[in-house]
Amino acid sequence: MLQATTLDFLRQLKANNNTVWFHDNRKQYDMARQNVESLVADLIIAISKFDPAIAQVSPKSCFFRINRDIRFSKDKTPYKTNMGAYITKEGKKSVLAGYYLHIEPDNQGFLAGGMYQPMPNLLAAIRQEIDYHQEEFRQIIESPNFIHYFGTLEGAKLQTAPKGYPKDHVAIEWLKHKDFVVTHALTDQQLLANNLATYSQNVFAAMLPLNQFMNRTVIEEQ
């Protein structure tokens, strides 16, 4: 269960995003991190009920660092003001489609999945898979469960048809995608609810067919 103190810490960090404040409040961060890692452990158990490949993954391998990479950013604030975990059988660095938890106060939390910014060879393979299996893909993203939790497929798109595909291709709007992601917003009340793991299990289960479709292209590319 997520603790209210974790959201409170993130609010305070947003108002005091500097190394001096962070070091002075390191204990609060450590408690928040441990709380989120415990929640991720619960999510791994919940997800493994419908995706057994997740069962043995370590929560720590899924948890993102709080430090921002500021080398190429105009924003030099040193810390993220959210906490997140990407759950796959290979941890957060995997190219596999997985299950993402985003914890951020003031109703900015969400659950997400699918494929984000795949490498060019993998992106080409996904487009080919959609081209070859259009009806299967349509059934996934037009299923009542998918629409209930996610509405529609999201992600950055090209302005025109990708190379090798005609502009009038019947699946052109899917093929334009550079990301293939879905999101489900969470309020603070939902994040702090006792049933967050169970609720997340239902949301993540709804994205399983999309993740499986994406991941078979990864297997083919390896």
N, C-alpha and C positions, 0 to 999 in steps of 0.2 A: 504493500500500500504506500502510495506517495504521501509524504508528510507536508503539512502546511509550511513548516519551517524551511523546506527546500525551495518552495516558491518565494518565500520571504527573502531568503538569501539571494536569489536571482534578482529580485526587485532592488535590493540594496546594492548589489553588484552593478546593476545598470546605472544607478545614481552615483556610484563611486568606482568607476572602472579605471583603476590605477593599481600599480604593483604595491604601493605602501598600504593601501586599504586592504588589498587581498591578503598580503602577508600577515597583517594584524588580525584578520578574520579567517585564518587558515583552518582553524578547528571547525568553524561553521561550514566551510567548503567540504572538508573531509566527511563531516556528518551527512551533508547533502549528497555527496558522491556515493557514500555507502548506502544511503537510502535508495538512490536510483539503481545502483547495481543489484540491490535486493529485489527491486521491482522487475528488473530485466531478468533475473533468475526465475521469478514467477512467470514472466511472459514466455520464457524458453520452455518451461514445463507445459504451459497452456498451448503454445504453438505446436509442440511435438506431438500433441494428441491427433493432429491432422497432417502434420509434416514431420515424420519421425527422424528425418535427417538432421533436424535441429537439436535433437535431444542432448547431445554430448558437448555442445558448444559452451565455452566459458563466458560468463557475463562480462568479465573484464576485457575479453577480446572483441566485444561488440561496442564498448563504451568509448565515445569520442572525448578527446582531451578538451579541457576548458580553454586552453591557450589558443589565441588566434594566430594565424600565419599572416604577419603584417608586412612581409618583405616587399610585396608588389601592390600594396593597398594604400590608398590615400587616408583611410581610416586607421589611425595608429593606436586605437584603444587595444590593450593587450589581451582582453578576455572576451569570450563569448558570453552573452547574457541568457543563454539557454543551455540545456543539457540534452544529449541525444545518444541513441544507440541504434546500430544497424545490425540486425540479427540474421545471419546466414550460417551455414555449417562451417564456413571458413572465416567467420568474423567480419569486422567492419571493412577490411581492405579488399574483400572479395569483389569480383566483377559480377557475381551472381545476383539475380533479382532476389530481394529479400524483404524484410519487415523492419520498418523504421519507426522509432518512437521519438517524438520531439516534445520536450518539456520546456515550456516558457510561460511565465505568468501573464495575467491580464487577458485570458482567453485566446492565447496565441499558440496553444499546444495543438498537435495533430498526430495522426498515424498515417503512414505512407508506405508505398511499395512500388514494385515494377523496376524499370531500368532507367537510371539517371545518367546522362552523358556517356553512353557507351562509346568505346573506341571505334574508329572508322570501319575496321574490318567486321566488328561485331554489329555495328549499326547496319551495314550492308547485309549481313546475314539475317538480321531481324526483319528487314524490309523484304528480303527474298522469302522468308518463312511466311510473312503475311500475304505476299503475292501468291504463293503456292497454296495457302490454306485460308483463303478469305472467309469462307463460311464458318469455319471453326473460330476464327478470331472474332467475327461478328457475333457469334453466339456468346462468347466470353464477355464482351463489353456491352452487350445489349441484354444480358440476363437480368431478371428482376433483382436478384441479390446484389449484383454489381451496381446497378443504377441506384438502389436503395442507399448503399453506403458511400458511393463515390460520384454518382451523377454521370460523369463522362471521363474519358481518357484525357489526361493533361500532359503538359510538357511543351518545350520550345519546338517550333515548327519552321520549316522552310517557307519562303514566300511563293515558290513555284515547285514544279515537280523535280524530284531528285534525279540525278543523272541515270539514264538507262530506263526511265519510265515515262510513258506519254502523259501529257497534261490531262487527257480525258480518261485516264485509268479509273476503273470503277472504284478502286480503293485508294484513290490519290490522297484524300485527306488523312488517312492513316499513314500512308507512305511518306508524307511530308514531315512526319514527326522526327525530331532529333532526340527527344526523350519520350519514354513510354511510362508515365508515372500516374499514380492515383493517390489522392489524399482524402483524409476524413478529419474534419476539425474537431477539437476537443475544448470545451470550456474548462475554466478552473474547477468548477464543481465536478465535472466528469473526471478530471485528473485526480482529484482528491477523494473520489468515491471508493467505497470498500470493494466494489465489483469491477474496478478498472481492468484487472487482468482478464476476467471473464468477458467483459465487454470488448476488450481489444482482441481476444481470441476470435470472437464472432466477426469482427471487422477484418482481421488478417485472413481468416478462412475464406472470406469473400474475394480476396485478391489472389488466393492460391492458384486458380486456373490461369490467370495472367502471368504470374511468376513462373509457373511450369512451362507455359508457352515460350516465355523469354529464355528460360534456362536451358531448354533443349537446343537452342542455337549456340549457347556457350559450349555445351558438350560437343556439338558438331565442329566447333572452331578449334577445340583443344586437340 
